[in-house]
Amino acid sequence: MLQNKIHVYIYILILITCVLMTACSSPHEIPENNEKTLVSSEDLEPETVWSLGTFPVSSPEAQGMDSSKLNEMFKKIQDYGYDIHHLLIIRNGYAVASCDFYPYTADNLHPLNSVTKSFTSFAIGKAVDEQLISSVDQPVLSFFKDRTIENPSDFKSQMTLEHLLTMTAGLDWSEDGNYGAPYDSYTLMARSENPMMYVLNQAVTTTPGEKYYYNTGLSYLLSGIITQVTKKSESDYVEEKLFTPLGIKDYFWWNDPQGITSGGSGLMLKAEDLAKFGYLYLNKGNWDGEQLISENWITASTTKKMDTPNGLAGRDGYGYQWWMNSFGGYSARGYRGQYLFTCPEENIVAVFYSGLSGSNYYVPEQLMKYFVLPSVQSPLAIDENTSSFAALQESIDRLEEKPAPTEHSAIPDTFKAIDAQTFETDEGYTISLDLTDVDAEIKLHWLANGDQYDVPVGLDGIYRVSTCPNFHMNGLDSPIGFRGSWSDDDTLLIEMRPLDNDSVYQLTLTYRNGNLTSKFSIN
């Protein structure tokens, strides 16, 4: 993103390398909806995700769940305005509820943030299965005999692969969620020339295995170990061993200049593809008759190994890069409310993609605990409830549909006076506005860091979506929704919502005394 304005959040490692590079392509409208409807049990075909490549769709009742309870959840999300982007619930291999909240669509990639760590756990387990790693008891330093490592000590020599997996390595590390702070170790790692070596060079100050402490650097180091033993980046290894068998073709995963994949964050997937990963684990590593990873590894990695009384993303225990749920089962969790829940007792997999902030990060856990799991009535089908099912469909349709346009105020005379004029702002941007109000939109022409963006901006509350290469992630063509409003006669607020991101950006333009000023911010 714009390096002089955006600071670090959970995947700063990626963002600090990104710049606005290429002008936006021609705009396109968001589909009215994805024409994705739930069907009743009578319409079900005896097909599976393996034969279809996508999860077959079912009414909740056909899978022993109560539509009305699930509907309560969607109503709560709407009433409270929770910034949830995608929600997918799988039971018995069927999609019983799926919602892509406006303006997001099922085709959008989405950042997993620290959910990525569970894929790194898979990679380590697969390398153990293939005997590329002897066991989780193998000393970490044994993988780096050709490196000169700072701060040698007996503690560091004792550090094993399992200590990295369980975040009990004992490194001198500070990561409390205040990313971007001058003391934050994750930020310092991200800004270093060689992030993997930055982690390896840290002093080990407590006995490995004694104490859990959240440390994304350890996941990065695990990815480095995958590269050491496979001679491939983790992203290439996981594509071969996991993504290809699961039919996952569309993804993005960032690698650093040394070729090390960001093992603790940086993976982007569609919601259904993340659900496939959860379904693989629900089935103990078996995918359509093929054992992609050993059942022993699935069990070991998703069993509680450490208490986490002060865990950054959970208080109910930690396995091998997996969190334990308070309501049973286990989950992968990421910054701003990214969740993959796996609940073996109920045979449920659930995906939440979000842009939640503050204490709302944990809302998906509450929705699972108080709505999804209580909706389970039986392991078998229950009587269809056509009215409740129809009400559930209506709630989902409302959340997915583009809203009705709102009336917008006239363009202030202050701004009319600068129509098509070009301004240089203190932030280094070159900006001009085409203020001919056609179809309730104007056009923004924005030159930032050498890259030109020419995009329509909706004034009626409806996003105008343009495909923007490299907008927030180098190498990605991102769909970005733009809409604007005047806060007063002197100030235009332009909201920029990447549909493949968990954040919303705002460009504030103020024109006073013949001068246009700009302020770029991230929520």
C-alpha positions as CSV (number, residue, x, y, z in Angstrom):
1,M,0.0,0.0,0.0
2,L,1.1,3.6,0.3
3,Q,4.3,3.2,2.3
4,N,4.4,6.7,3.7
5,K,0.9,6.4,5.2
6,I,0.1,2.9,6.2
7,H,1.6,1.4,9.3
8,V,1.9,-2.2,10.5
9,Y,-0.9,-4.5,11.3
10,I,-0.8,-8.3,11.6
11,Y,0.8,-9.0,8.2
12,I,3.0,-6.0,8.1
13,L,5.6,-8.3,6.7
14,I,3.8,-8.2,3.4
15,L,2.5,-4.6,3.4
16,I,5.9,-3.0,3.9
17,T,7.0,-4.4,0.6
18,C,4.0,-3.2,-1.3
19,V,3.5,0.0,-3.3
20,L,0.8,1.2,-5.6
21,M,2.2,0.2,-8.9
22,T,-0.3,0.0,-11.7
23,A,-3.2,2.0,-12.8
24,C,-6.7,0.6,-12.3
25,S,-8.4,-1.2,-15.1
26,S,-11.9,-0.5,-16.4
27,P,-14.5,-0.6,-13.6
28,H,-17.1,-3.3,-13.3
29,E,-20.2,-3.6,-11.2
30,I,-20.7,-6.0,-8.3
31,P,-23.1,-8.7,-9.3
32,E,-26.6,-8.3,-7.8
33,N,-26.0,-11.6,-6.0
34,N,-24.1,-14.8,-6.7
35,E,-27.3,-16.7,-7.4
36,K,-26.3,-19.1,-4.6
37,T,-29.4,-20.6,-3.0
38,L,-29.9,-23.2,-0.4
39,V,-31.9,-26.2,-1.5
40,S,-34.2,-28.6,0.3
41,S,-33.3,-32.2,1.0
42,E,-35.6,-33.4,-1.8
43,D,-33.3,-31.7,-4.3
44,L,-30.1,-33.1,-3.0
45,E,-27.9,-35.3,-5.3
46,P,-25.7,-37.9,-3.7
47,E,-22.6,-35.9,-4.6
48,T,-19.6,-34.8,-2.5
49,V,-17.1,-32.0,-2.5
50,W,-14.7,-34.6,-4.0
51,S,-16.8,-35.3,-7.1
52,L,-18.0,-31.7,-7.5
53,G,-15.0,-29.7,-6.5
54,T,-17.3,-27.6,-4.4
55,F,-19.4,-28.4,-1.4
56,P,-22.9,-29.6,-2.3
57,V,-25.7,-27.4,-0.8
58,S,-28.3,-28.6,1.6
59,S,-31.0,-27.2,3.9
60,P,-29.9,-27.2,7.5
61,E,-32.7,-29.6,8.5
62,A,-31.5,-32.2,6.0
63,Q,-28.2,-32.2,8.1
64,G,-29.9,-32.2,11.5
65,M,-29.7,-28.4,12.1
66,D,-32.4,-25.8,12.8
67,S,-32.8,-23.0,10.2
68,S,-34.4,-20.6,12.7
69,K,-31.4,-20.7,15.0
70,L,-29.0,-20.0,12.1
71,N,-31.3,-17.2,11.0
72,E,-31.0,-15.6,14.5
73,M,-27.3,-15.5,13.9
74,F,-27.6,-13.6,10.6
75,K,-30.1,-11.2,12.1
76,K,-27.7,-10.5,15.0
77,I,-24.9,-9.8,12.5
78,Q,-27.1,-7.4,10.6
79,D,-28.5,-5.7,13.7
80,Y,-25.1,-5.1,15.3
81,G,-23.4,-4.2,12.0
82,Y,-20.6,-6.7,12.5
83,D,-18.0,-6.3,9.6
84,I,-18.1,-9.9,8.5
85,H,-17.2,-10.5,4.8
86,H,-17.9,-14.2,4.2
87,L,-19.5,-16.9,6.4
88,L,-19.7,-20.6,5.4
89,I,-21.0,-23.5,7.5
90,I,-20.4,-27.1,6.5
91,R,-22.0,-30.0,8.1
92,N,-21.7,-33.7,7.0
93,G,-19.9,-32.4,3.9
94,Y,-22.8,-30.1,2.9
95,A,-22.9,-26.3,2.8
96,V,-25.9,-25.5,5.1
97,A,-25.4,-21.8,5.2
98,S,-23.3,-19.5,3.1
99,C,-23.2,-15.7,2.9
100,D,-20.9,-13.4,1.0
101,F,-21.8,-10.0,2.6
102,Y,-22.2,-7.0,0.2
103,P,-19.9,-5.9,-1.5
104,Y,-17.8,-9.1,-1.1
105,T,-18.3,-12.1,-3.4
106,A,-17.4,-15.8,-3.3
107,D,-14.7,-15.2,-5.9
108,N,-12.7,-12.9,-3.7
109,L,-9.5,-14.0,-2.1
110,H,-9.2,-12.9,1.5
111,P,-6.2,-12.6,3.8
112,L,-6.0,-15.4,6.4
113,N,-3.6,-13.5,8.6
114,S,-2.5,-15.9,11.4
115,V,-4.8,-18.7,10.1
116,T,-1.7,-19.2,7.9
117,K,0.1,-20.7,10.8
118,S,-2.0,-23.9,10.6
119,F,-1.0,-24.4,7.0
120,T,2.6,-24.2,8.2
121,S,1.8,-26.9,10.7
122,F,0.5,-29.0,7.9
123,A,3.8,-28.5,6.0
124,I,5.8,-29.6,9.0
125,G,3.6,-32.6,9.5
126,K,3.9,-33.6,5.8
127,A,7.7,-33.3,6.0
128,V,7.7,-35.6,9.0
129,D,5.5,-38.0,7.2
130,E,7.9,-38.0,4.3
131,Q,10.9,-38.5,6.6
132,L,12.4,-35.2,5.6
133,I,12.3,-34.3,9.3
134,S,13.1,-37.1,11.8
135,S,10.7,-35.9,14.5
136,V,9.4,-32.9,16.3
137,D,12.2,-33.5,18.8
138,Q,14.8,-32.6,16.2
139,P,16.9,-29.5,17.5
140,V,16.2,-26.3,15.6
141,L,19.9,-25.5,15.1
142,S,20.4,-28.9,13.4
143,F,18.6,-27.4,10.3
144,F,21.0,-24.5,10.1
145,K,24.5,-25.9,10.5
146,D,25.7,-23.8,7.7
147,R,24.6,-20.5,9.4
148,T,26.4,-18.3,11.8
149,I,23.9,-17.6,14.5
150,E,24.1,-14.9,17.2
151,N,23.5,-15.3,20.9
152,P,24.5,-19.0,21.2
153,S,23.5,-20.7,24.5
154,D,22.6,-24.0,26.1
155,F,18.9,-22.8,26.0
156,K,19.2,-22.2,22.2
157,S,20.8,-25.6,21.7
158,Q,17.8,-27.2,23.5
159,M,15.2,-25.6,21.3
160,T,13.4,-28.2,19.2
161,L,10.9,-28.2,16.4
162,E,8.1,-28.9,18.9
163,H,9.0,-25.8,20.8
164,L,8.4,-23.7,17.7
165,L,5.2,-25.5,16.9
166,T,3.8,-24.9,20.4
167,M,5.3,-21.4,20.8
168,T,7.3,-22.3,23.8
169,A,10.8,-21.6,22.4
170,G,11.7,-19.1,25.1
171,L,12.9,-16.4,22.8
172,D,13.4,-12.8,23.9
173,W,10.3,-11.6,22.0
174,S,7.6,-9.0,22.4
175,E,4.3,-9.5,20.5
176,D,1.2,-8.2,22.2
177,G,-0.9,-7.2,19.2
178,N,0.4,-3.6,19.2
179,Y,1.9,-4.0,15.7
180,G,4.0,-1.1,14.5
181,A,5.1,-0.1,18.0
182,P,8.9,0.5,18.3
183,Y,9.3,-2.3,20.8
184,D,7.3,-4.9,18.8
185,S,9.4,-7.8,17.7
186,Y,7.2,-8.8,14.8
187,T,7.6,-5.3,13.4
188,L,11.3,-5.4,13.8
189,M,11.5,-8.8,12.1
190,A,9.4,-7.5,9.2
191,R,11.7,-4.6,8.7
192,S,14.9,-6.6,8.9
193,E,16.8,-7.6,5.7
194,N,16.5,-11.3,6.5
195,P,13.5,-12.1,8.7
196,M,14.3,-15.7,9.3
197,M,17.8,-14.9,10.5
198,Y,16.4,-12.1,12.7
199,V,14.4,-14.8,14.6
200,L,17.3,-17.3,14.7
201,N,19.6,-14.6,16.1
202,Q,17.3,-13.7,19.1
203,A,18.5,-14.7,22.5
204,V,16.7,-17.6,24.2
205,T,16.0,-16.3,27.8
206,T,13.9,-19.1,29.3
207,T,14.1,-22.8,29.2
208,P,12.4,-24.0,26.0
209,G,9.1,-25.9,26.6
210,E,8.3,-24.2,29.9
211,K,6.1,-21.3,28.9
212,Y,3.8,-20.4,26.0
213,Y,4.2,-17.0,24.4
214,Y,2.7,-15.9,21.1
215,N,5.4,-15.5,18.6
216,T,4.8,-15.2,14.8
217,G,8.5,-15.3,14.3
218,L,8.5,-19.0,15.2
219,S,6.1,-19.7,12.4
220,Y,8.4,-17.9,10.1
221,L,11.2,-20.0,11.3
222,L,9.2,-23.2,10.7
223,S,8.7,-22.0,7.1
224,G,12.5,-21.6,6.8
225,I,12.9,-25.1,8.0
226,I,10.5,-26.4,5.3
227,T,12.7,-24.7,2.7
228,Q,15.9,-26.2,4.3
229,V,14.5,-29.8,4.1
230,T,12.5,-29.7,0.9
231,K,14.7,-27.2,-1.1
232,K,11.4,-25.5,-2.0
233,S,9.6,-22.5,-0.6
234,E,6.8,-23.5,1.7
235,S,4.2,-22.1,-0.7
236,D,5.5,-24.4,-3.5
237,Y,5.6,-27.4,-1.1
238,V,2.1,-26.8,0.2
239,E,0.8,-26.2,-3.4
240,E,2.1,-29.6,-4.4
241,K,1.1,-31.5,-1.3
242,L,-2.2,-29.8,-0.3
243,F,-3.6,-27.2,-2.7
244,T,-3.4,-29.3,-5.9
245,P,-5.1,-32.4,-4.3
246,L,-7.8,-30.2,-2.8
247,G,-8.4,-28.5,-6.1
248,I,-7.2,-25.1,-4.8
249,K,-6.0,-23.1,-7.8
250,D,-6.4,-19.5,-6.8
251,Y,-4.3,-18.3,-3.9
252,F,-1.7,-15.8,-3.0
253,W,1.2,-16.3,-0.5
254,W,4.0,-13.9,0.0
255,N,7.7,-14.9,-0.1
256,D,10.5,-12.7,1.1
257,P,13.6,-11.8,-1.0
258,Q,15.4,-14.9,0.4
259,G,12.7,-17.1,-1.0
260,I,11.2,-17.9,2.4
261,T,7.4,-18.0,2.6
262,S,5.8,-15.9,5.3
263,G,4.8,-18.9,7.5
264,G,2.9,-16.9,10.1
265,S,0.7,-14.8,7.9
266,G,0.3,-13.7,4.3
267,L,-1.7,-16.5,2.7
268,M,-4.9,-15.5,0.9
269,L,-7.7,-18.0,0.0
270,K,-11.3,-18.0,-1.0
271,A,-13.7,-19.0,1.8
272,E,-14.6,-22.3,0.4
273,D,-11.0,-23.3,-0.2
274,L,-10.3,-22.6,3.5
275,A,-13.3,-24.8,4.3
276,K,-11.7,-27.6,2.3
277,F,-8.6,-27.5,4.5
278,G,-10.8,-27.8,7.6
279,Y,-12.8,-30.6,6.0
280,L,-9.5,-32.5,5.3
281,Y,-8.7,-32.2,9.0
282,L,-12.2,-33.2,10.0
283,N,-11.6,-36.4,8.0
284,K,-8.3,-37.1,9.7
285,G,-6.2,-36.2,6.7
286,N,-8.1,-38.3,4.1
287,W,-9.3,-36.6,0.9
288,D,-11.4,-38.8,-1.4
289,G,-9.6,-41.9,-0.3
290,E,-6.1,-40.4,-0.4
291,Q,-4.3,-39.8,2.9
292,L,-2.7,-36.4,2.3
293,I,-1.3,-36.3,5.8
294,S,-1.1,-38.9,8.5
295,E,-3.9,-39.3,11.0
296,N,-1.3,-39.3,13.7
297,W,-0.2,-35.8,12.7
298,I,-3.8,-34.5,12.6
299,T,-4.4,-35.9,16.1
300,A,-1.1,-34.6,17.5
301,S,-1.3,-31.1,16.1
302,T,-4.9,-30.5,17.1
303,T,-4.6,-31.8,20.7
304,K,-3.9,-29.4,23.5
305,K,-0.2,-29.2,24.3
306,M,0.0,-26.0,26.3
307,D,-2.2,-23.8,28.4
308,T,-2.6,-20.3,27.1
309,P,-3.9,-18.2,30.0
310,N,-2.6,-15.0,28.3
311,G,-2.8,-16.2,24.7
312,L,-3.1,-13.4,22.2
313,A,-5.9,-15.1,20.3
314,G,-7.3,-17.6,22.8
315,R,-7.3,-18.8,26.4
316,D,-8.3,-22.5,26.0
317,G,-5.0,-24.0,24.9
318,Y,-2.7,-24.5,21.9
319,G,-1.5,-27.5,19.9
320,Y,0.8,-27.4,16.9
321,Q,-0.2,-24.0,15.5
322,W,-3.9,-24.7,16.2
323,W,-6.0,-23.2,19.0
324,M,-8.4,-25.1,21.2
325,N,-12.0,-24.0,21.3
326,S,-13.9,-23.3,24.5
327,F,-16.9,-25.2,23.1
328,G,-14.9,-28.2,21.8
329,G,-12.8,-28.9,18.7
330,Y,-10.1,-26.6,17.4
331,S,-9.6,-23.6,15.2
332,A,-7.2,-21.6,13.2
333,R,-7.4,-17.9,14.0
334,G,-6.2,-14.7,12.4
335,Y,-6.2,-10.9,13.1
336,R,-9.4,-9.0,12.6
337,G,-11.7,-12.0,13.0
338,Q,-10.4,-14.7,10.5
339,Y,-11.5,-18.1,11.7
340,L,-11.5,-21.7,10.6
341,F,-13.5,-23.7,13.1
342,T,-13.4,-27.5,13.1
343,C,-15.8,-29.3,15.4
344,P,-15.5,-33.1,15.1
345,E,-18.2,-33.9,17.6
346,E,-20.8,-32.1,15.5
347,N,-19.1,-32.9,12.2
348,I,-19.0,-29.1,11.4
349,V,-16.5,-26.9,9.6
350,A,-17.1,-23.1,9.7
351,V,-15.3,-20.2,8.0
352,F,-15.5,-16.6,9.0
353,Y,-13.8,-13.8,7.1
354,S,-14.0,-10.4,8.7
355,G,-12.8,-6.9,9.1
356,L,-13.6,-6.8,12.8
357,S,-11.7,-4.5,15.2
358,G,-11.0,-4.3,18.9
359,S,-13.0,-6.6,21.1
360,N,-15.1,-7.6,18.1
361,Y,-12.2,-9.7,16.9
362,Y,-13.7,-12.6,18.8
363,V,-17.3,-12.2,17.7
364,P,-17.1,-15.3,15.4
365,E,-16.4,-17.4,18.5
366,Q,-19.5,-16.1,20.1
367,L,-21.6,-16.8,17.0
368,M,-20.3,-20.3,16.9
369,K,-21.0,-20.9,20.6
370,Y,-24.5,-19.3,20.8
371,F,-25.9,-19.9,17.4
372,V,-24.2,-22.5,15.2
373,L,-23.6,-25.2,17.7
374,P,-27.0,-24.8,19.4
375,S,-28.6,-25.2,16.0
376,V,-27.5,-28.8,15.9
377,Q,-30.5,-31.0,16.8
378,S,-29.5,-34.4,15.5
379,P,-26.7,-36.3,13.7
380,L,-29.4,-37.2,11.2
381,A,-31.9,-35.3,9.2
382,I,-34.8,-33.7,11.0
383,D,-38.2,-32.6,9.6
384,E,-38.0,-29.8,7.1
385,N,-39.3,-26.4,8.2
386,T,-40.1,-24.6,5.0
387,S,-41.0,-21.3,6.7
388,S,-37.9,-21.2,8.8
389,F,-35.8,-22.2,5.8
390,A,-37.3,-19.5,3.7
391,A,-36.7,-16.9,6.4
392,L,-33.1,-17.9,6.5
393,Q,-32.8,-17.6,2.8
394,E,-34.3,-14.1,2.9
395,S,-31.9,-13.0,5.6
396,I,-28.9,-14.2,3.6
397,D,-30.2,-12.6,0.4
398,R,-30.6,-9.2,2.2
399,L,-27.0,-9.4,3.4
400,E,-25.7,-10.3,0.0
401,E,-27.7,-8.0,-2.2
402,K,-26.6,-4.5,-3.3
403,P,-28.6,-2.0,-1.3
404,A,-30.9,0.5,-2.8
405,P,-29.2,3.7,-3.8
406,T,-29.4,6.6,-1.4
407,E,-30.1,10.2,-2.2
408,H,-26.9,12.2,-2.4
409,S,-26.3,15.9,-1.8
410,A,-25.4,18.1,-4.7
411,I,-21.7,18.8,-5.4
412,P,-20.7,21.8,-3.3
413,D,-19.9,25.0,-5.2
414,T,-16.5,24.9,-3.5
415,F,-15.6,21.7,-5.4
416,K,-17.3,22.7,-8.6
417,A,-14.8,25.5,-8.8
418,I,-11.9,23.0,-9.0
419,D,-13.5,20.5,-11.5
420,A,-10.7,19.0,-13.7
421,Q,-8.0,21.0,-12.0
422,T,-4.8,19.2,-10.9
423,F,-3.3,19.6,-7.5
424,E,-0.1,18.5,-5.8
425,T,-0.7,17.7,-2.1
426,D,1.6,17.7,0.8
427,E,1.5,13.9,0.9
428,G,3.1,13.8,-2.5
429,Y,-0.1,12.9,-4.4
430,T,-1.2,14.4,-7.7
431,I,-5.0,14.6,-7.7
432,S,-7.7,15.8,-9.9
433,L,-11.5,15.3,-9.9
434,D,-14.0,15.0,-12.7
435,L,-17.0,16.3,-11.0
436,T,-19.6,15.8,-13.7
437,D,-22.2,14.0,-11.8
438,V,-23.3,11.2,-14.1
439,D,-25.2,8.2,-12.7
440,A,-24.5,9.5,-9.2
441,E,-20.8,9.1,-9.5
442,I,-17.7,11.2,-10.0
443,K,-14.2,10.2,-11.1
444,L,-11.0,10.4,-9.1
445,H,-7.6,10.7,-10.9
446,W,-4.9,9.9,-8.4
447,L,-1.2,9.7,-9.0
448,A,0.6,8.2,-6.0
449,N,4.2,7.1,-5.9
450,G,4.4,7.2,-9.7
451,D,1.2,5.1,-10.3
452,Q,-1.9,6.5,-11.8
453,Y,-5.4,5.5,-10.6
454,D,-8.4,6.6,-12.6
455,V,-11.6,5.3,-10.9
456,P,-15.3,6.1,-10.6
457,V,-16.5,6.9,-7.1
458,G,-20.2,6.3,-6.1
459,L,-22.1,9.1,-4.4
460,D,-25.3,7.1,-3.8
461,G,-23.9,4.7,-1.2
462,I,-23.1,2.1,-3.8
463,Y,-19.5,1.0,-4.4
464,R,-18.1,1.4,-7.9
465,V,-15.7,-1.4,-8.2
466,S,-12.5,-1.2,-10.3
467,T,-9.8,-3.9,-10.7
468,C,-6.6,-2.4,-9.4
469,P,-3.3,-4.2,-9.8
470,N,-1.0,-4.0,-6.8
471,F,-3.3,-1.7,-4.9
472,H,-2.6,-3.2,-1.4
473,M,-0.5,-6.3,-2.3
474,N,2.3,-6.5,-4.9
475,G,1.4,-9.0,-7.5
476,L,-2.4,-9.0,-7.0
477,D,-5.2,-7.6,-9.2
478,S,-7.5,-6.4,-6.4
479,P,-11.1,-5.5,-6.8
480,I,-11.5,-2.2,-5.0
481,G,-14.9,-0.5,-4.2
482,F,-15.0,3.3,-4.2
483,R,-17.7,5.5,-2.8
484,G,-17.7,9.0,-1.5
485,S,-19.6,11.7,0.4
486,W,-19.1,15.3,1.5
487,S,-18.7,15.8,5.2
488,D,-19.0,19.6,4.6
489,D,-18.8,21.9,1.7
490,D,-15.0,21.8,1.9
491,T,-14.3,18.1,2.5
492,L,-14.8,15.0,0.3
493,L,-14.4,11.6,1.9
494,I,-13.6,8.8,-0.4
495,E,-13.9,5.3,1.0
496,M,-11.8,2.6,-0.6
497,R,-12.7,-1.0,0.3
498,P,-10.5,-3.8,-1.2
499,L,-12.7,-6.8,-1.6
500,D,-9.7,-9.1,-1.0
501,N,-8.6,-7.4,2.2
502,D,-9.8,-7.1,5.8
503,S,-9.3,-3.3,6.0
504,V,-11.0,-0.2,4.7
505,Y,-9.0,2.9,3.5
506,Q,-10.1,6.5,3.3
507,L,-8.8,9.4,1.3
508,T,-9.9,12.8,2.7
509,L,-9.7,15.7,0.4
510,T,-10.1,19.2,1.7
511,Y,-10.2,22.4,-0.4
512,R,-9.7,25.7,1.3
513,N,-8.2,29.0,0.3
514,G,-7.2,27.7,-3.1
515,N,-5.3,24.7,-1.7
516,L,-6.3,21.0,-1.8
517,T,-5.0,18.9,1.0
518,S,-5.2,15.1,1.3
519,K,-5.1,12.6,4.2
520,F,-4.8,8.9,3.6
521,S,-5.8,6.6,6.5
522,I,-6.6,2.9,7.2
523,N,-9.2,1.7,9.7
